[in-house]
Amino acid sequence: MAFFALRKFLYMILVLLGVITSSFIVNYGLPGDPARVMLGQRADEQSILALRKELGLDRPKIVQYFDYIGKVCRGDLGRSLTTNRPILETIWERFSATALLTVTALFFSTFIGIIIGVIASLHQGKLLDTGIMSIALLGISLPSFVLGLILLLIFGIVLNLLPISGYIDKGWNHLILPAFALSLRPLSIIARVTRSSMLDTLGQDYVRTARAKGISEFKVITRHALRNALNPVITTVSAWFAGLLAGTYFIEFIFNWPGIGMFTIDSIFKLDYPAIQGSVLFAAVIFVIVNFIVDILYATVDPKVKIG
């Protein structure tokens, strides 16, 4: 187990180094003058030179690169050009909003996805199974931001049933539309994975033996089949947790949700390059770290993972 954890940790460090390097290249390593881009073409040379010195752009690229790595390792993501506040401080202020939206969407998608996946597996080949899997396929194919716009139009504007923007400080009903829009795709995938795993488990000898002993069908499904079918479902859920936590940008923008995604898109509109760089890097780090933790936990639960 120790060797497995060390190997995963070293792999995580390499991935993080790659993310930091990519972030540096995109912002400072490409041809052109980032300072001029940030200030605009009409900026005077004195302002551009001052900004270049402030950002350290007047030094050799290799020096800038190692200086950037050092700052990131210390938790220094720079300061926003528009607010002049530390970027990491602003991100942490908004992290709770993104985490709330992510956890709510993941809980809903996991709970409903497992239920309808089990129902579909128990009606294999029948109309109910076909209908559930068709809806799941539509859910996988429909981008979350498109669904968000549809929900906003129908339930927020046409029917006027739910608020279309704002945070929970104005009422918990503000969470419903963005959480559902974010949850549909993982819900659909979890449902399909659950159905496939359940069909494989229901054909096992121990399930037939349990039925032959006269155990109720409910206990056979919940205690024998579902428990053994959850491993691939857990893997899918954990992967989506990291993905949702790092990728709520469009949903937050559509519903004016004050999370990291909204901060990033707002920074893009204002051409606040340090803020864009910092927020994207933060999301990537969260994604990698969560996946590392999940790998360790999953290997602890299922020793076969370490062998693989």
C-alpha positions in Angstrom: 0.0 0.0 0.0 2.8 2.4 0.9 4.5 1.8 -2.5 1.2 2.4 -4.3 0.6 5.6 -2.4 4.1 6.8 -3.1 3.8 6.1 -6.8 0.5 7.9 -7.0 1.9 10.8 -5.1 4.9 11.2 -7.4 2.5 11.0 -10.4 0.4 13.7 -8.8 3.5 15.9 -8.4 4.4 15.4 -12.1 0.9 16.3 -13.2 0.9 19.4 -11.0 4.3 20.5 -12.4 2.9 20.0 -15.9 -0.2 22.1 -15.1 2.0 24.9 -13.6 4.3 24.8 -16.6 1.4 24.9 -19.0 -0.1 27.8 -17.1 3.1 29.7 -17.3 3.6 29.1 -21.0 0.1 30.2 -21.9 0.4 33.5 -20.0 4.1 34.4 -20.2 5.8 32.1 -22.7 3.9 32.8 -25.9 5.1 35.5 -28.3 3.8 39.0 -27.6 3.8 41.3 -24.6 1.4 40.3 -21.9 1.7 43.7 -20.3 0.5 45.4 -23.5 -2.3 43.0 -23.8 -3.4 43.6 -20.2 -3.3 47.4 -20.5 -4.6 47.6 -24.1 -3.0 48.9 -27.3 -3.6 52.6 -26.3 -1.6 52.4 -23.1 1.6 54.6 -23.0 5.0 53.0 -22.8 5.7 54.2 -19.3 2.7 52.3 -18.0 3.6 49.2 -19.9 7.2 49.3 -18.6 5.9 49.7 -15.1 3.6 46.7 -15.4 6.3 44.6 -17.0 8.6 45.4 -14.0 5.8 44.7 -11.5 5.1 41.3 -13.1 8.7 40.5 -13.5 8.5 40.3 -17.3 11.7 42.2 -17.7 13.7 39.2 -16.5 14.8 36.1 -18.6 12.1 33.6 -19.2 13.8 30.8 -17.2 14.1 33.1 -14.2 10.4 34.0 -14.5 9.5 30.3 -14.7 11.3 29.3 -11.5 10.1 32.4 -9.7 6.6 31.5 -10.8 6.9 27.9 -9.4 8.3 29.3 -6.1 5.3 31.7 -5.8 2.8 28.9 -6.5 4.4 26.6 -4.0 4.1 29.3 -1.4 0.4 29.8 -2.3 1.0 33.2 -4.0 -1.1 33.3 -7.1 -0.5 37.0 -7.6 -2.8 40.0 -7.3 -5.9 40.9 -9.4 -5.3 43.7 -11.8 -8.9 44.9 -11.3 -9.3 44.7 -7.5 -5.6 44.7 -6.5 -6.5 41.9 -4.0 -4.6 38.6 -3.6 -6.1 36.2 -6.0 -6.0 33.2 -3.7 -7.9 35.2 -1.0 -10.7 35.9 -3.5 -10.8 32.3 -4.6 -11.1 31.0 -1.1 -14.0 33.4 -0.4 -15.9 32.0 -3.4 -14.9 28.3 -2.9 -17.7 27.6 -0.5 -20.3 28.6 -3.1 -18.8 26.3 -5.7 -18.4 23.5 -3.2 -22.1 23.8 -2.1 -23.3 23.7 -5.7 -21.0 20.7 -6.5 -21.9 18.6 -3.5 -25.6 19.3 -4.0 -25.5 18.3 -7.7 -23.4 15.2 -7.0 -25.7 14.0 -4.1 -28.7 14.4 -6.3 -27.1 12.7 -9.3 -25.8 9.8 -7.3 -29.0 9.2 -5.4 -31.3 9.4 -8.4 -28.8 7.8 -10.8 -28.4 4.6 -8.6 -32.2 4.3 -8.2 -33.1 4.5 -11.8 -30.1 2.4 -12.8 -31.3 -0.4 -10.5 -34.9 -0.1 -11.8 -33.6 -0.3 -15.4 -31.6 -3.4 -14.7 -34.6 -5.1 -13.1 -36.6 -4.4 -16.3 -34.0 -5.3 -18.9 -35.2 -5.1 -22.4 -38.6 -3.8 -21.5 -40.2 -0.5 -22.2 -39.2 1.1 -18.9 -35.6 0.1 -19.4 -35.6 1.5 -22.9 -37.2 4.7 -21.8 -34.8 5.3 -18.9 -31.7 4.6 -21.0 -33.0 6.8 -23.8 -33.4 9.7 -21.3 -30.0 8.9 -19.9 -28.4 9.0 -23.4 -30.1 12.4 -23.9 -28.7 13.6 -20.6 -25.2 12.6 -21.5 -25.4 14.3 -24.9 -26.9 17.6 -23.6 -24.3 20.0 -22.4 -24.9 21.4 -19.0 -24.9 25.0 -20.1 -27.6 24.3 -22.8 -29.7 22.6 -20.2 -29.2 25.5 -17.8 -30.5 27.9 -20.4 -33.5 25.7 -21.1 -34.3 25.4 -17.4 -33.9 29.2 -16.9 -36.2 29.9 -19.8 -39.0 27.4 -18.8 -39.0 27.5 -15.0 -37.6 31.0 -14.4 -39.1 33.1 -17.2 -42.1 31.3 -18.7 -43.5 29.6 -15.6 -41.9 32.0 -13.1 -41.6 29.2 -10.5 -38.0 29.5 -9.5 -35.4 32.3 -9.3 -33.0 32.5 -12.2 -30.1 34.1 -10.4 -28.6 34.8 -7.0 -27.3 32.9 -4.0 -28.8 31.0 -1.1 -28.7 34.1 1.1 -31.8 35.1 -0.8 -33.4 31.7 -0.3 -32.5 28.0 -0.8 -34.7 27.8 -3.9 -31.9 29.6 -5.7 -29.9 26.4 -5.6 -32.5 24.2 -7.4 -32.0 25.2 -11.1 -28.2 25.4 -11.1 -27.8 22.2 -9.1 -30.2 20.3 -11.4 -28.5 21.6 -14.6 -25.1 20.6 -13.3 -26.3 17.1 -12.1 -28.1 15.8 -15.2 -25.0 14.6 -17.1 -23.3 12.7 -14.1 -26.8 11.4 -13.2 -27.2 9.9 -16.6 -23.7 8.3 -16.6 -24.2 6.9 -13.0 -27.5 5.4 -14.1 -26.0 3.6 -17.1 -23.0 2.4 -15.0 -25.3 1.2 -12.3 -27.5 -0.7 -14.8 -24.5 -2.3 -16.4 -22.9 -3.3 -13.1 -26.2 -4.6 -11.7 -26.9 -6.8 -14.8 -23.5 -8.4 -14.4 -24.1 -8.9 -10.7 -27.6 -10.3 -11.0 -26.2 -13.1 -13.2 -23.8 -14.3 -10.5 -24.2 -17.6 -8.7 -24.5 -16.1 -5.2 -27.5 -14.1 -6.3 -29.2 -17.2 -7.7 -28.4 -19.0 -4.5 -29.9 -16.3 -2.4 -33.1 -16.4 -4.4 -33.2 -20.2 -4.1 -33.0 -19.9 -0.3 -36.2 -17.9 -0.4 -34.8 -14.6 0.6 -37.1 -11.7 -0.3 -36.4 -10.0 -3.7 -35.8 -6.7 -1.9 -33.0 -8.1 0.2 -31.5 -10.0 -2.7 -31.3 -6.7 -4.7 -30.1 -4.4 -1.8 -27.9 -6.7 0.3 -26.4 -9.0 -2.3 -26.6 -7.5 -5.8 -26.4 -3.8 -5.2 -23.6 -3.9 -2.6 -21.4 -5.8 -5.0 -22.3 -3.7 -8.0 -21.3 -0.4 -6.4 -17.5 -0.5 -7.0 -17.6 0.9 -10.5 -20.4 3.4 -9.4 -18.2 4.7 -6.6 -15.3 5.1 -9.1 -17.6 7.1 -11.4 -19.0 9.3 -8.6 -15.5 10.1 -7.3 -14.3 11.0 -10.8 -17.3 13.3 -11.3 -16.8 15.0 -7.9 -13.4 16.3 -9.0 -14.7 17.2 -12.4 -17.7 19.1 -11.1 -15.7 20.9 -8.4 -13.3 22.2 -11.0 -15.8 22.8 -13.8 -18.9 24.7 -12.8 -17.9 27.8 -14.9 -20.8 28.0 -17.3 -23.5 27.1 -14.8 -22.3 29.7 -12.4 -22.2 32.3 -15.1 -25.7 31.5 -16.4 -27.3 31.6 -12.9 -25.1 34.4 -11.5 -23.8 32.0 -8.8 -20.9 33.7 -6.9 -18.4 30.9 -7.1 -15.0 30.4 -8.6 -16.4 29.8 -12.1 -18.2 33.2 -12.0 -15.0 34.8 -10.8 -13.0 33.3 -13.7 -15.4 34.3 -16.4 -15.7 37.8 -15.0 -11.8 38.0 -15.0 -11.9 36.9 -18.7 -14.3 39.7 -19.6 -12.0 42.2 -17.8 -8.8 40.7 -19.3 -7.5 40.2 -15.8 -4.8 37.7 -16.8 -3.3 37.0 -13.3 -6.8 36.2 -12.0 -7.6 33.9 -15.0 -4.3 32.2 -14.5 -4.7 31.8 -10.8 -8.3 30.5 -10.8 -7.6 28.0 -13.6 -4.5 26.8 -11.8 -6.4 26.5 -8.6 -9.1 24.4 -10.3 -6.5 22.1 -11.8 -4.8 21.6 -8.5 -8.1 20.7 -6.8 -8.9 18.3 -9.6 -5.6 16.5 -9.3 -5.5 16.4 -5.4 -9.1 15.0 -5.2 -8.3 12.3 -7.7 -5.2 11.4 -5.7 -7.3 11.1 -2.5 -9.9 9.0 -4.3 -7.3 6.6 -5.8 -5.9 6.0 -2.3 -9.3 5.5 -0.7 -10.4 3.2 -3.5 -7.2 1.1 -3.3 -7.8 0.8 0.5 -11.3 -0.6 -0.2 -10.4 -2.8 -3.1 -6.9 -4.4 -3.0 -7.3 -5.4 -6.6 -6.6 -1.8 -7.7 -3.1 -1.9 -6.2 -2.4 -5.2 -8.1 -3.6 -3.6 -11.4 
